[in-house]
Amino acid sequence: MTDQQARELLKSSPQKAHRLIFDEYYNYVYTIVFNRLRSSASREDIDECVSDVFSDVFRHYSTEHGYSGDIKGYIAAIARNRAVDMFRRLRAASVNTVPIDGYETMRLAASENITELAERAETCHALLDAVKSLGEPDCCIIMQKYYYGRSSANIADKVGMKPEAVRKRLSRAMDKLRKILTDNGEGR
């Protein structure tokens, strides 16, 4: 759905436009939020954040705004911002405070290692970039299999292939991905 199509549909039927936007971008938003929050949020928190993203989109995306960019970029920006907000809220709730001379000093929980978290996030971003570089349908097949845990039959329905073809394509895509990561120094 293009930005222009979304705006025209919003003029004639806002409810239908919202439904189509939700249906088309739900997996995209969920992937963004899940990748940002998977190490620190529960499934319910992730679902809540996804709902908040669509709530913001439906409240602020309208035909009157002068915004003329891509709706996908607009939704992605809201998803990233909402995920960061949720991350900060969750971290603030989990941080221990210790009063020292009348001041409260914040410290991280002992089990957290900032360097390890940063390295893990960097690795995740590098992996996601490598998966995206495979192009379609390989990117879609890998995302559906490993991020959403879907079976070859379910993926086959989504991408219009036979389950055997999906399994073969997945095997080849994983070989390509291994090579990309090894060439980039990410594979171990």
C-alpha positions as a Markdown table, in Angstrom:
| # | Residue | x | y | z |
|---|---|---|---|---|
| 1 | Met | 0.0 | 0.0 | 0.0 |
| 2 | Thr | 1.5 | 3.3 | -1.0 |
| 3 | Asp | 1.1 | 6.5 | 0.9 |
| 4 | Gln | -1.2 | 8.0 | -1.7 |
| 5 | Gln | -3.5 | 4.9 | -1.6 |
| 6 | Ala | -3.6 | 5.0 | 2.2 |
| 7 | Arg | -4.6 | 8.7 | 2.2 |
| 8 | Glu | -7.3 | 8.2 | -0.5 |
| 9 | Leu | -8.8 | 5.3 | 1.4 |
| 10 | Leu | -8.7 | 7.3 | 4.7 |
| 11 | Lys | -10.8 | 9.9 | 3.0 |
| 12 | Ser | -13.5 | 7.5 | 1.9 |
| 13 | Ser | -13.4 | 4.9 | 4.7 |
| 14 | Pro | -11.1 | 5.4 | 7.7 |
| 15 | Gln | -12.1 | 2.1 | 9.3 |
| 16 | Lys | -11.3 | 0.1 | 6.1 |
| 17 | Ala | -8.0 | 2.0 | 5.7 |
| 18 | His | -7.0 | 1.2 | 9.3 |
| 19 | Arg | -7.8 | -2.4 | 8.8 |
| 20 | Leu | -5.7 | -2.6 | 5.6 |
| 21 | Ile | -2.8 | -0.8 | 7.2 |
| 22 | Phe | -2.9 | -3.1 | 10.2 |
| 23 | Asp | -3.1 | -6.3 | 8.0 |
| 24 | Glu | -0.3 | -5.2 | 5.7 |
| 25 | Tyr | 2.1 | -3.9 | 8.4 |
| 26 | Tyr | 1.4 | -6.0 | 11.4 |
| 27 | Asn | 4.3 | -8.5 | 10.8 |
| 28 | Tyr | 6.6 | -5.6 | 9.9 |
| 29 | Val | 5.8 | -3.7 | 13.1 |
| 30 | Tyr | 6.0 | -6.9 | 15.2 |
| 31 | Thr | 9.5 | -7.7 | 13.8 |
| 32 | Ile | 10.8 | -4.2 | 14.6 |
| 33 | Val | 9.4 | -4.2 | 18.2 |
| 34 | Phe | 10.4 | -7.8 | 18.8 |
| 35 | Asn | 14.0 | -7.2 | 17.7 |
| 36 | Arg | 14.3 | -4.2 | 20.0 |
| 37 | Leu | 12.6 | -5.7 | 23.1 |
| 38 | Arg | 13.1 | -9.5 | 22.9 |
| 39 | Ser | 15.9 | -9.5 | 25.5 |
| 40 | Ser | 14.1 | -7.3 | 28.0 |
| 41 | Ala | 10.3 | -7.6 | 27.6 |
| 42 | Ser | 7.7 | -10.3 | 28.0 |
| 43 | Arg | 5.5 | -11.4 | 25.1 |
| 44 | Glu | 2.6 | -9.3 | 26.6 |
| 45 | Asp | 4.9 | -6.2 | 26.7 |
| 46 | Ile | 5.8 | -6.7 | 23.1 |
| 47 | Asp | 2.1 | -7.1 | 22.1 |
| 48 | Glu | 1.2 | -4.0 | 24.1 |
| 49 | Cys | 3.9 | -2.0 | 22.3 |
| 50 | Val | 2.7 | -3.2 | 18.9 |
| 51 | Ser | -0.8 | -2.1 | 19.8 |
| 52 | Asp | 0.6 | 1.3 | 20.9 |
| 53 | Val | 2.3 | 1.7 | 17.5 |
| 54 | Phe | -0.9 | 1.1 | 15.6 |
| 55 | Ser | -2.8 | 3.4 | 18.0 |
| 56 | Asp | -0.3 | 6.2 | 17.2 |
| 57 | Val | -0.5 | 5.5 | 13.5 |
| 58 | Phe | -4.3 | 5.6 | 13.5 |
| 59 | Arg | -4.4 | 8.8 | 15.6 |
| 60 | His | -1.7 | 10.8 | 13.8 |
| 61 | Tyr | -1.7 | 9.6 | 10.2 |
| 62 | Ser | -4.4 | 11.5 | 8.4 |
| 63 | Thr | -5.2 | 13.1 | 5.0 |
| 64 | Glu | -4.6 | 16.7 | 6.3 |
| 65 | His | -0.9 | 16.3 | 7.3 |
| 66 | Gly | 1.7 | 17.7 | 4.8 |
| 67 | Tyr | 3.8 | 14.6 | 5.2 |
| 68 | Ser | 4.5 | 13.2 | 1.8 |
| 69 | Gly | 6.9 | 10.3 | 2.5 |
| 70 | Asp | 6.5 | 6.6 | 2.5 |
| 71 | Ile | 3.9 | 5.1 | 4.9 |
| 72 | Lys | 6.2 | 2.2 | 5.6 |
| 73 | Gly | 8.9 | 4.6 | 6.8 |
| 74 | Tyr | 6.4 | 6.5 | 8.9 |
| 75 | Ile | 5.2 | 3.3 | 10.6 |
| 76 | Ala | 8.8 | 2.0 | 11.1 |
| 77 | Ala | 9.8 | 5.3 | 12.8 |
| 78 | Ile | 6.8 | 5.1 | 15.2 |
| 79 | Ala | 7.6 | 1.4 | 15.9 |
| 80 | Arg | 11.2 | 2.1 | 16.7 |
| 81 | Asn | 10.3 | 5.1 | 18.9 |
| 82 | Arg | 7.6 | 3.1 | 20.8 |
| 83 | Ala | 10.0 | 0.2 | 21.3 |
| 84 | Val | 12.6 | 2.5 | 22.7 |
| 85 | Asp | 10.0 | 4.1 | 25.0 |
| 86 | Met | 8.9 | 0.7 | 26.2 |
| 87 | Phe | 12.5 | -0.4 | 26.7 |
| 88 | Arg | 13.2 | 2.7 | 28.9 |
| 89 | Arg | 10.1 | 2.1 | 30.9 |
| 90 | Leu | 10.9 | -1.5 | 31.5 |
| 91 | Arg | 14.5 | -0.6 | 32.5 |
| 92 | Ala | 13.4 | 2.1 | 34.8 |
| 93 | Ala | 11.1 | -0.3 | 36.6 |
| 94 | Ser | 13.9 | -2.9 | 36.9 |
| 95 | Val | 16.7 | -0.7 | 38.1 |
| 96 | Asn | 17.5 | -0.8 | 41.8 |
| 97 | Thr | 18.0 | 2.5 | 43.6 |
| 98 | Val | 20.1 | 2.9 | 46.7 |
| 99 | Pro | 19.9 | 6.1 | 48.8 |
| 100 | Ile | 23.3 | 7.7 | 49.5 |
| 101 | Asp | 23.5 | 10.8 | 51.7 |
| 102 | Gly | 19.9 | 11.8 | 50.7 |
| 103 | Tyr | 20.4 | 11.3 | 47.0 |
| 104 | Glu | 19.2 | 8.3 | 45.1 |
| 105 | Thr | 21.8 | 6.7 | 42.9 |
| 106 | Met | 20.8 | 4.4 | 40.2 |
| 107 | Arg | 22.7 | 1.2 | 39.4 |
| 108 | Leu | 22.2 | -1.6 | 37.0 |
| 109 | Ala | 21.2 | -5.0 | 38.3 |
| 110 | Ala | 24.2 | -7.2 | 39.0 |
| 111 | Ser | 23.3 | -9.7 | 36.3 |
| 112 | Glu | 23.5 | -7.2 | 33.5 |
| 113 | Asn | 26.7 | -6.7 | 31.5 |
| 114 | Ile | 26.4 | -3.6 | 29.3 |
| 115 | Thr | 29.2 | -4.7 | 27.0 |
| 116 | Glu | 27.6 | -8.1 | 26.5 |
| 117 | Leu | 24.2 | -6.4 | 25.8 |
| 118 | Ala | 25.7 | -4.0 | 23.3 |
| 119 | Glu | 27.6 | -6.8 | 21.5 |
| 120 | Arg | 24.5 | -8.9 | 21.3 |
| 121 | Ala | 22.5 | -6.0 | 19.9 |
| 122 | Glu | 25.2 | -5.3 | 17.3 |
| 123 | Thr | 25.3 | -9.0 | 16.3 |
| 124 | Cys | 21.5 | -9.0 | 15.9 |
| 125 | His | 21.6 | -6.0 | 13.7 |
| 126 | Ala | 24.4 | -7.4 | 11.6 |
| 127 | Leu | 22.4 | -10.7 | 11.2 |
| 128 | Leu | 19.2 | -8.9 | 10.3 |
| 129 | Asp | 21.1 | -6.8 | 7.7 |
| 130 | Ala | 22.6 | -10.0 | 6.3 |
| 131 | Val | 19.2 | -11.7 | 6.1 |
| 132 | Lys | 17.7 | -8.6 | 4.3 |
| 133 | Ser | 20.6 | -8.6 | 1.8 |
| 134 | Leu | 19.5 | -12.1 | 0.6 |
| 135 | Gly | 16.5 | -10.5 | -1.1 |
| 136 | Glu | 13.1 | -12.1 | -1.6 |
| 137 | Pro | 11.9 | -14.8 | -1.1 |
| 138 | Asp | 14.9 | -16.0 | 0.9 |
| 139 | Cys | 14.6 | -13.1 | 3.4 |
| 140 | Cys | 10.9 | -13.8 | 3.9 |
| 141 | Ile | 11.5 | -17.6 | 4.3 |
| 142 | Ile | 14.2 | -17.2 | 6.9 |
| 143 | Met | 12.2 | -14.6 | 8.8 |
| 144 | Gln | 9.1 | -16.8 | 8.8 |
| 145 | Lys | 11.1 | -19.9 | 9.8 |
| 146 | Tyr | 13.4 | -18.5 | 12.5 |
| 147 | Tyr | 11.6 | -15.4 | 13.8 |
| 148 | Tyr | 8.1 | -16.6 | 13.7 |
| 149 | Gly | 8.7 | -20.3 | 14.0 |
| 150 | Arg | 6.4 | -21.2 | 11.1 |
| 151 | Ser | 6.5 | -24.6 | 9.4 |
| 152 | Ser | 7.5 | -25.1 | 5.7 |
| 153 | Ala | 3.9 | -25.7 | 4.8 |
| 154 | Asn | 2.8 | -22.4 | 6.3 |
| 155 | Ile | 5.7 | -20.5 | 4.7 |
| 156 | Ala | 4.9 | -22.3 | 1.3 |
| 157 | Asp | 1.3 | -20.9 | 1.5 |
| 158 | Lys | 2.6 | -17.4 | 2.2 |
| 159 | Val | 5.3 | -17.3 | -0.6 |
| 160 | Gly | 3.4 | -19.4 | -3.2 |
| 161 | Met | 5.8 | -22.4 | -3.3 |
| 162 | Lys | 5.6 | -26.0 | -2.4 |
| 163 | Pro | 6.9 | -27.0 | 1.1 |
| 164 | Glu | 9.7 | -29.0 | -0.5 |
| 165 | Ala | 10.8 | -26.0 | -2.5 |
| 166 | Val | 10.7 | -23.9 | 0.7 |
| 167 | Arg | 12.9 | -26.3 | 2.5 |
| 168 | Lys | 15.4 | -26.4 | -0.4 |
| 169 | Arg | 15.4 | -22.6 | -0.7 |
| 170 | Leu | 15.9 | -22.3 | 3.1 |
| 171 | Ser | 18.9 | -24.6 | 2.9 |
| 172 | Arg | 20.5 | -22.6 | 0.1 |
| 173 | Ala | 19.6 | -19.3 | 1.8 |
| 174 | Met | 21.3 | -20.5 | 5.0 |
| 175 | Asp | 24.4 | -21.4 | 3.1 |
| 176 | Lys | 24.5 | -17.9 | 1.5 |
| 177 | Leu | 23.9 | -16.3 | 4.9 |
| 178 | Arg | 26.8 | -18.3 | 6.4 |
| 179 | Lys | 29.1 | -17.1 | 3.6 |
| 180 | Ile | 27.9 | -13.5 | 4.0 |
| 181 | Leu | 28.5 | -13.6 | 7.8 |
| 182 | Thr | 31.9 | -15.3 | 7.4 |
| 183 | Asp | 33.0 | -12.7 | 4.8 |
| 184 | Asn | 31.9 | -9.9 | 7.2 |
| 185 | Gly | 33.7 | -11.5 | 10.1 |
| 186 | Glu | 30.4 | -12.1 | 12.0 |
| 187 | Gly | 30.2 | -15.9 | 11.6 |
| 188 | Arg | 31.8 | -18.1 | 14.2 |
